[in-house]
Amino acid sequence: MRQIFWQLSTGLLGLGLFSGPTLAQHGPDWPDWAYGLLEPLSADSRVSPPCPDGSRPIDCAYQGTPVPDDGIKRSLPDTDRTFTRNEAYYNYGPADWYPGDHPEMPDIVAHGKESAGLRACALCHYPNGQGKMENGHVAGLTATYFLQQLEAFATGKRRSADPRKANTNEMAMIAAGLTDAERREIAAYYASIPFQQMVRVVESEEAPQVRTTSNGLMLPIEGAPHVPLGMRVVEIPEEADLTELSRDPRGKWITYAPPGSLAAGEALVSTGEGRTVQCGTCHGPGMTGLADFPSIAGRTASYTMRQLWDFKQGTRQSPIMQPIVAQLTAEDMLYISVYLASLQP
């Protein structure tokens, strides 16, 4: 098994799709939690499928066993629409529970391109662009910044530092498979939708026990007692069933964080504490964005931590951000991520 792991890792390196850690590099401070993982990387870990040029984006994702449709039409508050679990998750036309929450979706957002294995943007990011802890929060980003990130994905400048994060590789192939017109259409659409507050931070010594999906969604284990949190974050939906079975695009999140995280994060964000620069220098007052520097307020801590860690590891390339994170520890980044999650966008 160990030899298979190294062969696969080497193959991904050759393709430019994995420049993440070896087992020796994956140290005890590695934030597995940010990638929706419960265990450290090991020789027995499942890593992202190879994704060479010419692959369909969907082939770069983990392929699970198809879930039989139970035929149960489910509902959400404040909408008369109903969808089964499989309708909500349909790759090429997922449920749009609240069409009044957003402008008319471009076809590429609503349906993707089934013939190319390119799934709808609305599947992972939702029609309203809010996203979840295991993927990106794209509503309200400027069109210019959005296009820059699509280009970074497509050219290999934005990758996951953790080889188990398959949906990042899929996103890179999606970006590469879009036409220039489609990129502009998607960017303009999501830029037109305001981002909404989605996180409630709870500082605690303990957190719920969780299970995770293949892409890193954390869900509480019903009836299980809370366990010591330690130096990590546990993020779960406020209404787990609505998120898991129906993909509720208005769903909120609870972020369990170590005591003292908010104060420590505020100090780092506002002063740099001698280890970095004030975040507001680029991201503006309240961290709500400045020109084409993105808003970083109110996103899930998992998402922000992944980005900071990827910058630190060099798999998300940025001449601006890499020197800013160079002196930050994993603990510093956790505090920053939690504090930013608590802010109003």
N, C-alpha and C positions, 0 to 999 in steps of 0.2 A: 504493500500500500504506500509506503514512504517513497519508493522508487517511482510509482505512478504519479504521485503528487509532484515530485520534482520534474518529471518529464512534461507534465501538463503546464506547470509554472514556466518552464523554459520555452515551451511552445507559445504561450501567451506573450512572453517577453519578445520573442521573435516577431510576433505580429504587431507589436507596439500597443497591445491592449492591456498589458499588465506589467507595471513596473513597481509593484507593491512589495511587501516584505517577504523575506525568507523566514523560516521558523526562528532562526537565530535573531533576526531583527525585530520580530514581533514580541516586544518586551512586556513586562508586567503592567506598564502604564498605558498600553495600547487600548484605546477606547472602544472595545468591542460593542458596547451598548449603543454607541452612536450609529453603528451600522446595522442595528437591530439583531445583534448576535449575543448569545448567552455564554459562549465558551470561547477561549482563545483559539487562534489558528493552530492546527495540528496536522500531522501527516494524514490523518483520516478525514479532514475537513472536506466538504464539498466546495469546490471552487467554480468560478464562472465558466460556462461553456466556451470553447474556442470560437472566435468570431472573425474569421479572415475576410479579406475583401471579397465582395460578391455574395456574402451571407445576407439572408433576409433578417431584418432586425429581430423578429420574433424568435428566430433560431438562436439568438444570443441570450435569451432568457431561460430560466429554469423551466423545464417542461414537466408539469405535474400531471397526475392522473385526472382525466376529465371528471368533473362533478356532475352526477346525474341531476337533471332538473326536477326538483320536488313539486313543481307546479303551484307552489304557494305564492299568491300575490300579496306582497307586503306593502305597507304604507309608511309614510313619514308625516310628521306634524305639518300643518299648514299647506298641504297640497292634496289634490284629488287624484293624483297619479298613483298607479300601482305597478310594481314590477316583481317578477320572480328573482331569486338570487342570480340565476344565470342570465337573465335579461339585464340586470344591473351590472354584470361583469362582462357583457358581450364585447369582445375585442374591437369590433368594427361598428359600434353604435351603442355604447353603454348608456345606462339610464340617465335622462336629464330630468331630475325631480322638480327643479325650480326654474323653468325657462324665463321667468320674469326677473331672475337675479343677474342676468347677463344679456348682452346684445345677441343678435342672431349669430350662431356659430358658423364659421366657415366649414366647408365640407371636410377639409383635412383635419380640423379639430374634432368634429363630431364623429367622423367615420374612419379617418386614416386612409390607407390604401391597401385593401385586402389582397389584391393581386401581388403586391410586393412584400406582404407580411409586415406592413408598417401599421401598428395599432394606433387607434385614435388618441390624440393628445388628451381628450376628456376622460380617458380610462384612468390614467394615473393622476393627472393634475386636476381632474374634475372640470365640468363646463365653466365653473366660476374661477378656476385657477388657484383655489386655496391649497390643494394638495394635502398630503398626509406626512407623518413623521418619516416614512421610508422613501419619499420622493421629494420633488422640489415644489416650492411655493412660488408660483409664477405670476399671480395677479399683481397688477400695479407696477411691475418693472417697466422701465422705459423701453421703447421699441429698439433704440440703439443698443442698450445693454443686452437685451434679449438676443439680438442678432449677433452680438459679439460672442455670447455664450454658445449659441448654435455653431458658430464657426470654430470655437475652441473644442467643442465635442467632436466635430467632424474631422478636425486636423490632428487630433490626438493630444491636444494641450490641456484637456480636462478629462481626467480618469479617476477612478477610485483607487485609493491607497490600499484598500483591502480587497484581495482577489475573490472574496466570497460575494461581493456586491454586484450581482449580475445585471440588475436593471440600469446601472450606470453604463455598462457596455452596450446594452440595448439602446439607450438614449444616444450614444455616440453614432450608432448605425442609423438610427432614425434621422439624426441631423444630417448625416452624409447622404441620405436618400431623398431629402427634400429639394425641390427646385427653389431657385431664388425667389420666385413669386410666392411660393408656399411659405417660405421662411418669413417674408415680409407680412403676409396675411396673418400668420399665427402671432407674430410679434405685435402687430397693431391691435389684434383682438385682445390679447391678454393685457396689454398696456392700458386698454380702455376700461378695465375693471378694477375698482379699488380693492385693495387687500383688507381683510377683516381680522380683528383680534381673534385668536384661536386657542390661546394657552392660559391655563391657570397654574401658577407655580405653588407647590406645597413643599416647604422645607420640613424634613422629617428624618429621624434615625432609621425608619423602616419604610418598606414599600410593598405593594402587592407582588405576589409571585406571578410570573408571566410566562406565556408561551409565545413563540414568534412564527410568523408565516415565512415562506421562502424568500420574500423580498425584504423582510425586516420589520413588518408591522408587529408591535408588541400588544398582546391582549391578555387581560387578567385571567388567572385560573380561578374559576368560580369555587367558592368555599374554602380555598386555601388560605392559611394564615399568612399575615405579613411576615417578611423576613428582613434582616439587617440590610440597609441600603449600601453602606460603605461609600467609597469614592466613585460613584457612578450616578447616572440619572436613569430613572425608569419613566417612560412616557406612555400613557395609555389613553384610549378614547374615554370621554365622559360616559358615552352610551356605546358599549362595546358591540352589542348585537346590531345596532343601527349602522355602525361603521363596517363591521365585518360582513354582514349579510346583505345590506342595502346600499352601502357606499354613500352614506349621508354626507352631502357636500357642505352642509352647515354644521357638521360635527365639531365639538370642542375637545380639548385635550387637557389632561392633568399631568403636570411635570413634577415628579417627586425628585427632590434635590437635597443634597447634604445640608445640614444646618449651617448658616453663615454664607451660603452661596451668593445670595443676592447682594449682601454688603460687599463681599470680596469682589464680585463681578462689577458692581457699580464703581468701585475704586479703580479697577483696571481700565474700564471703559472710559471713565471721565478724566483720569490722570495718567494712565500708562504705568504707574508705579515704578518708573525707571526701567521697565523691561520692554515697553512698546510705546506707541504713540496714542494720543487720544483718538478714539474711534470717530468722534464727531468731526474731526478735521476733514475727513473725506465723506463720511456718511451723513453729515449735517446735524442740525439740532434735533434732539430726540431720536437720532439714528433713523430718520424717516427718508433718507436719501438726499442727495445734492447733485444737481445736474444729472449726469449719467452714472454716478456712483449709486448703487442700489440701496433701497431701504433694507435695513437688517433688523428692524424692530418687530416683535410679535411672532416671529417664526418659531417653529418647534426647536428646542435645544438640540435634539438629535441631528436635525438638518444642519444647523449652524456649526455644531462640533465637527461633523464630517467635513465641512468645507475648510474649517481652520486646520484640521489634521491633514487633509489632502494638500493644502498649501504647504504645510510644514514638511511633508514627505516629498514634495515636488511633483506629485502626480496631477495636481491642478496648478498649472503654471501661471504665475503672475509676477512681473518685476516689481509691482507695487506691494503686493501682499506678502511675498516670501520673506523680505527683510523685516516686515512688521511682526510676523509670527516666530521669527528665528529664535528669540530668547524666551518664548512662552513655553511653560510646561503643560503637560496634559491637564493638570489640576487648574492652572490658570485658564485654559481654554474652556474647561467645564464651567467655571464661574462666569466667564464672559458669556457663554452660550445661554446659561440659565437667566442671567440678568437681562440680556437682550430679549429673551422669550417673554419676559414679564412686561415689556414696554408696549404701549399703545402704538400701533402702526400709523 
